[in-house]
Amino acid sequence: MNVYSHRINGETYLIKFTTKLPAGIDGTCSDPREPERIILIDSRLRGERLKSTILHEFRHAANWWSDETEVAHYSHDTAAFLSRPEIEDRFNL
């Protein structure tokens, strides 16, 4: 399992890539009021779906009380933009 520490909205989260999420779940974010803040991401994800899941869970971490529909639209739409070849080229990856 790959584990990273990252600050989101002033709070430190552990970001863990794992294959041990329930079927159909790409990621989870713990309540920011918990003492150990953790985001889990399915390590098998790639491409736009991985970007969308990271954006989705980071959005929850930044604003836990956001409406799930808004979070889903934001993460999907932003990942789609970031996945355009002309935009990916700008990242020099």
C-alpha positions in Angstrom: 0.0 0.0 0.0 1.3 3.4 -1.0 0.8 6.0 1.8 1.3 9.8 1.5 0.8 12.7 3.9 -0.8 15.8 2.5 -2.4 19.0 3.8 -5.9 19.8 2.6 -7.6 23.0 3.8 -5.1 23.2 6.7 -5.5 19.7 7.9 -3.1 16.8 7.4 -4.6 13.7 5.8 -3.0 10.3 5.1 -3.7 9.3 1.5 -3.6 5.6 1.1 -3.8 3.7 -2.2 -5.4 0.2 -1.5 -7.2 -2.6 -3.2 -9.3 -3.2 0.0 -12.3 -1.0 -0.7 -15.8 -2.5 -1.0 -16.9 -3.4 -4.5 -18.1 -0.3 -6.5 -16.3 2.1 -4.2 -13.4 4.1 -5.8 -12.5 6.1 -2.7 -13.5 7.3 0.8 -12.7 10.3 3.0 -12.9 10.3 6.7 -14.8 13.0 8.6 -12.3 15.9 9.2 -13.3 16.0 12.8 -11.7 12.6 13.4 -8.3 12.7 14.9 -6.8 10.5 12.1 -7.9 11.9 8.8 -7.6 9.3 6.0 -8.4 9.2 2.3 -8.5 5.8 0.7 -8.1 5.5 -3.1 -8.5 2.3 -5.1 -4.9 1.6 -6.3 -6.2 -0.1 -9.5 -7.7 3.2 -10.9 -5.9 4.9 -13.7 -6.4 7.9 -16.0 -9.4 10.1 -15.8 -11.2 7.9 -13.2 -8.2 8.2 -10.9 -8.1 12.0 -11.3 -11.9 12.2 -10.7 -11.7 10.0 -7.5 -8.8 12.0 -6.1 -10.6 15.3 -6.8 -13.8 13.9 -5.3 -12.2 12.8 -2.0 -10.0 15.9 -1.7 -13.2 18.0 -2.2 -14.8 16.2 0.7 -11.8 16.8 2.8 -11.8 20.5 2.0 -15.5 20.9 2.6 -17.0 17.9 4.3 -20.6 19.4 4.2 -20.8 19.8 0.4 -23.6 18.2 -1.3 -22.6 14.8 -2.8 -24.1 15.6 -6.2 -22.1 18.9 -6.3 -18.9 17.0 -5.3 -19.5 14.4 -8.0 -20.2 16.9 -10.7 -17.1 19.0 -9.8 -14.7 16.1 -9.7 -16.0 14.5 -12.9 -16.0 17.8 -14.8 -12.6 18.9 -13.6 -11.0 15.5 -14.3 -12.5 15.5 -17.8 -10.8 18.9 -18.4 -7.5 17.8 -16.9 -7.5 14.7 -19.1 -7.7 16.6 -22.4 -4.5 15.8 -24.3 -3.7 19.5 -24.8 -4.0 20.1 -21.0 -2.1 17.0 -20.0 0.8 18.2 -22.3 1.0 21.3 -20.2 1.9 19.2 -17.1 4.9 17.7 -19.0 4.1 14.2 -17.7 
